Amino acid sequence: MSNLAGWYRDPSNANQARYWDGKDWTGQTHPFDPQGVGRASRIPPTPPMAPQATKAPEKSKATGKQTAIGCGVVLVLALIFGSVMSSCMANAGKQDPANLGDGAYAKVACRGMVQDKLKAPSTADFSNESVSGSGTSWTVTGSVDAQNSFGAKIRSSYTCSITYSPSDHQWSGPVSVG
């Protein structure tokens, strides 16, 4: 298929030929001669890349009232979303870690305290951890592999006995690594 300019059977009237300029149909027409007499007889039945007459999609004609209602709905949804997110952010971190009961927060807090004592904290790999305690007092023991000052990775044991203070949301207590 090509976009060659020339005379082709008119897609809107099979009894006439219309000139295709390679991009669009022109206004030039003449009768189509299917018997082969005259110049229109050599016209192929359809143009190579002739566009088919299509109806343009109708544009939505929203009224001012419909537009205002749509904007209002979007605004209300945005306010609800913002309110929910604000509430979630305000309550983030306010849950008392000591009341969760499994010591997961104590373990995370101890890992941070152990990393504070290491030469290369970003290289720390924790293993063999055990957590015991309840309420606000927890003990975490385990091993940590981390690089020393010379870049060699060494394994050390650690013990962390910490207490959570709900009034200031802080963990504190002794940590030994060695």
N, C-alpha and C positions, 0 to 999 in steps of 0.2 A: 504494500500500500504506500501511496505517496501523496504529496500535496501539490501535484502538478496543476498548473492553471489550464483551463480549457472549458469546452462546452460539455455539459452533462445533463442527463435527464433531471428535471426539476423535482426535488424530493416532495414539494408541496402540490405538484400538478404533473401527472405522468404524461399528459398530452403536450407538454412544452419542454424546451431545453432552456437551461439557464447557465450563464457564464460564471465559473468558479475561478477567482483570481489567485488562488493558491492559499488564501486565508479566509475569505468570506465570499458569500454569494453576492453578485452584483445585481443591479436592476435590469440588465440586458437579458431579454428572452426572445424566443421565436418558436414557431410550432415544431414539434418533434415529428419526424417522418420515419415511422417504423418499417416502411417498405424499402428503404434504401435509396430513395431519390432525394438528392439535395444534401447539404452539408450536415444536417442534424442526424442523418442516418448512421454516421460513423460514431455516434456518441455511445459510450458504454452505458449499460442500464443504470448504474449508480456511480457517483463520483468516488475517486479513490479514498479520500478522507473526509467526505462530505459530512458536515455536522447534521445530525437529525434535529428537526425542529422540536425543541423542548420548551415546555412552559417554565418560566422562571419561578422559583419558590416564592410563595407569598410572604411578605414581611409581616411580622407580628405588629399589630397596631395596639399596643398597650396604652390604655388611657392614663391620664395623670393620677386618677384615683387608684388604679391597679399598681402603678409604679410606687405610689406612696405606701400602699399596703405592703408590697414586697419589701421595700426599704425598712418599714417598721418591723416586719417579721425578722429580717436579718439583724436589726439592731437589738431586738429583744433576745434573740438567740446568742448574740455576742455578749450581752450583759449577763445572761445566765452562765455562759461558759466562763467569763471573767470572774464571776462571783464564786463559782465552784473551784476554779484554779486558785483564787486568792485564799479561800478557806483551806484548801489542801496545803498550800505553801505556808500558811500561818501555823498549821498544826504539825508541819514536818519537824521531826526531831523532838516533839513534846511528849511522845509516848515514853513512859518510864521504862528504860531498858531492864531494870532490875525485876520488873513484874512479868517479863516474858518467860522466865522460868527455865530456859534451856542453856543459858550462859553464852549465847551467840554474841551478844554485845560485849561481854567480858572478854571473849576470845579476840574479837577485833581490837578492842582497847589494848589488850596485852600485846598483840602483834605490833601495834603502833609504838608502844613503850619500848619493846625490844628493838625495833628498827631505830629508835632514837639513840640507842647505845652502840650501833654498828658503824663501822668505817664506811661501808658502801650499802646503805639501806635498800637501794633499788634492786640489789642482787639477791635479796633475802628470799629463800624458799623454805617454808615451814612444813614440818612433818611430825608424825608421832604425837600429836597433841591430845591432851585429855583435859577435860573441864570438870571441876567439882565445885559445889557450893550451892547457895540459894539466896533469894532475896537480894540484898545489896552487897554481899560478900562472896567473892569467887576466887578460885585458885586455878591457874592454867599452867600446865607444864608441857614441854615438848622439845623439839630440836629445830635448829635453824641453820641452814647452809647459806653462807654469805662470803663475799670476797673480803680479804684482809687488806692491809695497807700495801702489800706487794702484788695484789691482784689474784692471789691464790684463793680458791674457794675452800673454806674450812667449815666443819660442823661443830656447833656448840649446843649445849643443853641450856634450857632456860626455865625459870620458875617465876611466876608473876602472881602475887597475892594482892588483889585489889578490892577496893570498896567503892560503891557508887553513891554519890551524894545527890539526891533528888532536888535539893534546894538550888544548887548551882549547875546541875547536869554535868558533873565531872566525875571521872574515874581517877583514883589515886591509890598509891601503895607501892611497896618495894618490888623491884624487878632485878633479878640476878641472871646474868648471861656469862657462861664460862664453862 
